[in-house]
Amino acid sequence: MRHLPLCSRPFKPAVWIAIVIAAVIAPSVARAAPQAHGDIQVEVIGEGRPLLMIPGLNSSAEVWRETCQALQPVQCHLVQLPGFAGAPAGTSHAFLDSMRDQVLAYARDRRLQAPAVIGHSLGGLLGLKMALAAPDALGPLVIVDSLPFFAAATNPAATVDTVRPMADAMRQQMLALDEATYARQAAASLARMTRSAERTEELARWGAASDRATTAQAMHELFVTDLRGELGAVRSPTLVLGAWAAYAAFGQTRDATQAIFAGQYAMLPDVRIELSESGYHFLMWDDPQWLQQQVRAFLAAHPGRGG
């Protein structure tokens, strides 16, 4: 997803490139090797209430491992999207719609009853698309630093039509760059994704392992997807967790960021928006206790079928 700390500064396409870091989960939690389901791979960890955990652009499913451990007892389904962080590229040109359909098919085939969904960045947008496509199939949603129309974060007047020429040019440029220039721009885009220098280095390694064509297509689709007007059809209670601190040094305020989120999610019937006071875009790393507390309380308040 884009990987986007929201800001009022002009965006650069490369800012959306972010990825993941490996973490160690407690050996006492039951886990199985990832299994392929179409183009996606899913690792199941723990037992209990099902929770689909979807990473963002260029990210590994590992990004959710520490959160999964902290939320036990739940049954985490860590979804690895194709083409990101070394995973084989997928077979469909329409990335977002294909991923929406494949994750929903996985939940159906596994007979998961109203699974909760937590998605980061691009994964958050996928969660919204899933809830719109199959409103009765999902439980509560947790959207981590994601918006229904990314392009309007810095330009409220943006529309899909006005953004499309820029998105087309961005995709073409990404595909045309030589390896050294692409790697340099990708590394530069990671500033203020996370407070941790070690994790930033890991992000760079996972980004380098991502399929460039998949990244370019996914970014293009992020820019030209606007779900704001459709959100009234979402039936899942939704918790949106946002980040703003990365751009405080540039004059971005908490109130301004809150207003961006509130405006974009205005049509979502049952939504609560909370902002981290200190975390950057990867909130699960930078403000983990806050995120875990928010998610734990939200899931407890919305137990779902049989919960």
C-alpha positions in Angstrom: 0.0 0.0 0.0 1.2 2.7 -0.5 3.3 2.9 2.5 2.2 6.3 3.7 2.7 8.5 6.7 0.1 11.1 5.8 1.5 14.6 5.2 0.7 17.9 3.6 3.9 17.9 1.6 4.0 17.0 -2.0 4.3 13.2 -2.3 6.9 11.3 -4.2 5.8 7.9 -5.7 8.8 6.1 -4.2 7.6 7.1 -0.7 5.1 4.2 -0.9 7.7 1.6 -1.1 8.1 -0.2 2.3 8.5 -3.7 3.6 9.0 -5.9 6.5 11.2 -7.3 9.2 11.4 -10.8 10.6 10.5 -11.3 14.2 10.6 -14.4 16.5 7.3 -15.8 17.8 7.0 -17.7 21.0 7.7 -21.4 20.3 4.7 -22.4 22.4 2.3 -21.0 19.9 1.1 -23.6 17.4 2.2 -22.8 13.8 2.3 -24.4 10.4 4.5 -23.8 7.4 3.0 -21.3 4.9 0.7 -22.9 2.4 0.0 -21.7 -1.1 -3.5 -20.8 -2.0 -3.6 -19.5 -5.6 -1.0 -16.7 -5.7 -1.0 -16.0 -2.0 0.8 -17.9 0.7 -0.7 -18.1 4.2 0.9 -19.2 7.5 -1.5 -20.2 10.3 -0.4 -19.5 13.9 -2.2 -20.3 17.1 -5.8 -21.4 17.8 -9.0 -19.6 18.5 -10.7 -16.7 16.7 -9.5 -16.3 13.1 -7.7 -13.2 12.2 -6.5 -12.4 8.7 -3.4 -10.3 8.8 -2.5 -8.6 5.5 0.8 -6.6 5.0 1.4 -3.7 2.7 3.3 -2.8 -0.4 6.6 -4.7 -0.7 6.1 -6.2 2.8 6.5 -9.6 4.1 3.9 -11.3 6.2 6.5 -11.2 8.9 5.5 -7.7 9.7 2.6 -9.1 11.7 4.4 -11.8 13.6 5.0 -9.9 16.8 1.5 -8.5 16.8 0.1 -12.0 16.4 2.1 -13.3 19.3 0.9 -10.4 21.5 -2.8 -11.0 20.6 -2.8 -14.7 21.6 -5.0 -16.6 21.9 -6.2 -16.1 18.3 -5.7 -18.0 15.1 -3.5 -15.7 12.9 -3.6 -16.2 9.2 -0.5 -14.3 8.0 -1.0 -13.5 4.3 2.0 -13.2 2.0 1.0 -11.2 -1.1 2.8 -12.3 -4.3 5.7 -10.4 -5.7 6.6 -8.7 -2.4 9.7 -9.4 -0.2 10.9 -12.3 -2.3 7.6 -14.1 -2.8 7.0 -15.2 -6.4 5.0 -12.8 -8.6 1.4 -13.5 -9.2 -0.4 -14.3 -12.4 -3.0 -11.5 -12.6 -2.4 -8.0 -14.0 -5.2 -6.5 -11.8 -3.4 -6.8 -8.5 -5.8 -5.4 -6.0 -8.9 -7.0 -7.3 -7.1 -10.3 -7.7 -5.8 -10.2 -4.1 -9.2 -9.2 -2.8 -10.7 -12.3 -4.5 -8.0 -14.7 -3.5 -8.0 -13.7 0.2 -11.8 -14.0 0.3 -11.5 -17.4 -1.5 -9.0 -18.6 1.1 -11.3 -17.6 4.0 -14.2 -19.4 2.3 -12.2 -22.5 1.5 -10.9 -22.7 5.1 -14.5 -22.2 6.4 -13.4 -19.2 8.5 -16.4 -17.8 10.3 -16.6 -14.0 10.0 -12.8 -13.6 10.4 -11.5 -10.4 11.7 -9.1 -8.6 9.3 -6.2 -6.4 10.1 -4.4 -4.7 7.1 -1.5 -2.3 6.9 -1.3 0.4 4.2 -2.1 -1.5 1.0 -3.4 -4.3 3.2 -5.8 -1.9 4.8 -7.2 -0.9 1.4 -7.5 -4.6 0.6 -9.5 -5.1 3.8 -11.9 -2.4 2.7 -12.3 -3.9 -0.8 -13.0 -7.3 0.8 -15.6 -5.9 3.0 -17.3 -4.2 0.1 -17.2 -7.3 -2.1 -18.5 -9.7 0.6 -20.0 -7.7 3.4 -21.5 -10.7 5.2 -18.3 -12.8 5.1 -16.1 -10.7 7.4 -16.0 -9.7 11.0 -14.5 -6.5 12.3 -11.8 -4.6 10.4 -8.6 -2.9 11.7 -7.1 -0.5 9.1 -3.5 0.5 10.0 -2.3 3.8 8.4 -4.3 3.5 5.2 -6.9 5.5 3.3 -9.7 4.7 0.9 -8.2 7.2 -1.6 -4.5 7.6 -1.1 -4.0 10.3 -3.7 -6.3 12.7 -1.9 -4.2 12.7 1.2 -2.1 15.5 -0.1 -4.6 17.0 -2.6 -8.2 16.9 -1.4 -9.4 18.0 -4.8 -7.9 15.0 -6.5 -10.0 12.6 -8.5 -9.2 9.3 -10.2 -9.3 11.1 -13.6 -6.9 13.8 -12.5 -4.5 11.4 -10.9 -4.4 8.7 -13.6 -2.0 10.5 -16.0 0.5 10.9 -13.1 0.0 7.3 -12.0 0.6 6.1 -15.6 3.8 8.1 -15.8 5.0 6.9 -12.4 4.5 3.2 -13.4 6.3 3.8 -16.7 9.2 5.5 -15.0 9.5 2.8 -12.4 9.7 0.1 -15.0 12.3 2.1 -17.1 14.8 3.0 -14.4 18.1 1.2 -14.4 18.8 -1.0 -11.4 21.1 1.4 -9.6 18.8 4.3 -9.9 15.7 2.3 -8.9 17.5 0.9 -5.8 18.7 4.4 -4.8 15.3 5.9 -5.1 13.7 3.0 -3.2 16.2 3.4 -0.4 15.6 7.2 -0.2 11.8 6.6 0.1 12.2 4.7 3.4 13.0 7.8 5.4 10.4 8.2 8.2 8.7 4.9 7.6 9.9 3.7 11.0 11.9 5.1 13.9 14.3 2.1 13.9 17.5 2.3 11.8 17.8 -1.5 11.9 14.3 -2.0 10.6 14.9 0.6 7.9 17.8 -1.5 6.7 15.6 -4.6 6.7 13.0 -2.7 4.7 15.6 -2.0 2.1 16.6 -5.6 1.8 13.0 -6.8 1.5 12.3 -4.0 -1.0 15.2 -5.1 -3.1 13.7 -8.6 -3.1 10.3 -7.5 -4.4 9.3 -7.9 -8.0 9.5 -4.4 -9.7 6.6 -5.0 -12.1 4.4 -6.1 -9.2 5.4 -3.0 -7.1 4.8 -0.6 -10.0 1.4 -2.1 -10.8 0.3 -2.2 -7.2 1.3 1.5 -6.7 -0.5 2.5 -9.9 -3.7 0.8 -8.7 -3.4 2.4 -5.2 -3.3 5.9 -6.8 -6.3 5.3 -9.0 -8.5 3.6 -6.4 -11.1 5.7 -4.7 -13.4 3.8 -2.3 -14.7 6.8 -0.3 -18.1 6.9 -2.0 -18.7 3.2 -1.5 -17.9 2.9 2.2 -21.6 3.2 3.2 -22.0 -0.5 2.1 -19.4 -1.8 4.6 -21.1 -3.7 7.4 -18.0 -4.5 9.5 -17.3 -2.3 12.5 -14.0 -0.7 11.7 -11.0 0.6 13.7 -8.6 2.9 11.8 -5.2 3.5 13.4 -3.2 6.4 11.9 0.3 7.8 12.1 1.4 11.5 11.8 4.5 11.9 13.9 6.9 11.3 11.1 5.9 14.6 9.5 5.6 16.7 12.6 9.0 18.2 11.8 7.5 19.6 8.6 4.6 21.3 10.3 2.0 18.6 10.0 -0.2 18.7 13.0 -2.2 16.0 14.7 -5.5 17.9 14.1 -4.7 18.2 10.4 -4.0 14.5 10.1 -7.1 13.6 12.1 -9.1 15.8 9.7 -7.7 13.9 6.7 -8.7 10.5 8.1 -12.1 11.8 9.3 -12.9 13.2 5.9 -11.9 10.1 4.0 -13.8 7.8 6.2 -16.9 10.0 6.6 -19.2 7.6 4.8 -18.2 4.5 6.8 -21.1 3.8 9.2 -19.3 2.2 12.2 -15.8 3.6 12.4 -13.5 4.8 15.1 -10.3 6.6 14.3 -7.3 6.7 16.6 -3.9 8.3 16.1 -0.6 7.2 17.5 1.3 10.0 19.3 4.7 8.7 18.4 4.7 5.9 15.8 5.6 6.3 12.1 4.0 4.4 9.3 4.9 1.0 10.6 2.9 1.4 13.8 3.2 -2.3 14.7 7.0 -1.7 15.2 7.1 1.9 16.4 4.2 1.9 18.9 3.5 -1.8 19.4 2.0 -1.7 22.8 -0.5 1.0 21.8 -1.4 -0.8 18.6 -1.8 -4.1 20.4 -4.0 -2.6 23.1 -6.2 -0.9 20.6 -6.6 -4.1 18.6 -7.2 -6.3 21.6 -9.9 -4.0 23.0 -11.6 -3.6 19.7 -11.8 -7.3 19.0 -13.1 -7.9 22.5 -15.8 -5.3 21.9 -16.8 -7.0 18.7 -16.5 -10.8 19.3 -18.3 -11.8 16.1 -20.2 -15.0 15.5 -19.6 -17.5 18.2 -17.1 -15.1 19.9 
